[in-house]
């Protein structure tokens, strides 16, 4: 990120990483997701990293058409009939280890 920002950012905008530790709690994950979308005005969300949080936050991100990478494997999260608004906004990756619960890249305005 430092190298990208030093080179002028993305389309002239600096990248900022915002981290929210939701402590594996789906309620905290929902609150953090809503805050990142509505108040921080982020452009994408990486996480959450556990399936309980992911199941709780996916409908929120789907309604917001928020680009998202889930590092957990839960087949129902990629059900395009259940979440048609996720396409093409979702990405699925395998489990990631010790990455914080929500890492979000944002710029100053959405």
N, C-alpha and C positions, 0 to 999 in steps of 0.2 A: 504494500500500500504506500509506503514512504517513497519508493521509487516512482510509482505512478503519479503521486501528488507532486513530487519534485520535477517531473517532466510535464507538469501542467494539468494533471488530473485527467478526467474523462470529459471530452468536449469542453475543456476549459474549467471544469468544476472539480474541486477536491473531493476525495472519497473520505468518508468518516465511518468508522466501525462503532456501533452501539451495542453494548452487551447487557443482557438482562439475565440474572441468575434466578431461575424460577424454582430451584431446589427440588425438582421432580414433581412439583405440585401442579396438577392440571388447572386449578383455579388461578394460581399465580401466573401460569402460562397464558391463560385467556386474558387476564388483566394486562400482562406485558404486551401481548399481541395487539390488543385494542389500543393501548397507549402508543405503541410504535407506529401503527397505521394512522390513527386519528390525530395524535398530538405531535409526534416526531416527524410525521410525513415521510416515512422511509420509502425507498423504491423497491426493496426486496428483503426477504427474511430467510436466513439460513437457520433451520431448526424448527421446532424443538428437537432434542435428541432422544427422547424416549417416547414410546408408543402411546402411553396414557395422555401425555401432553399433546402429542400430535393429533390424536383422535379428537381432543377437545378444541384445538385451535384451527383445524382444517376448514370447518364450515365458515369461520370468521374470515380466514384468508381467501377462501373461494368467493364469498360474497364481495369482498373488496378487490377481487381479481389481482391479488398480490402475488407476484412471482415468488416462488418458495422452493427451497431444497430441504427435503426431509431426509436426514441421515439414518432414519430407522426404517425397518421393513414391515409395513402393515398393508396388506393387499387392499383393504377397504379404502385406504387413503388415495388410491389411484383408480378407483372405480369411476369412470367417466360418465356413467349413467346416474350415479348418485351425486357427483360433483361436476356437472358439465361445464361450469364456469371456470374450472381449474385448467382446462385445455386452452391454450398451450402454456399456462402459467406454472404447472407443477414440474418438479424434477425429483427423481428418486435415486438415492445413493445407498450404499451399504453402511452398516454401523461404523461409527467413527472413533470411538474411544472416549477420550476425556475432554472433548470440546464443550465449551459453555453452552447452556441451554438455548440461548438465542443470540445469534450474531447477525447484525443487519448492516448492510452497506447503504449509506444514504448520502444525499447531497443537501445543500441548504434549502432547496425547495423542490417539491414533487413535480 
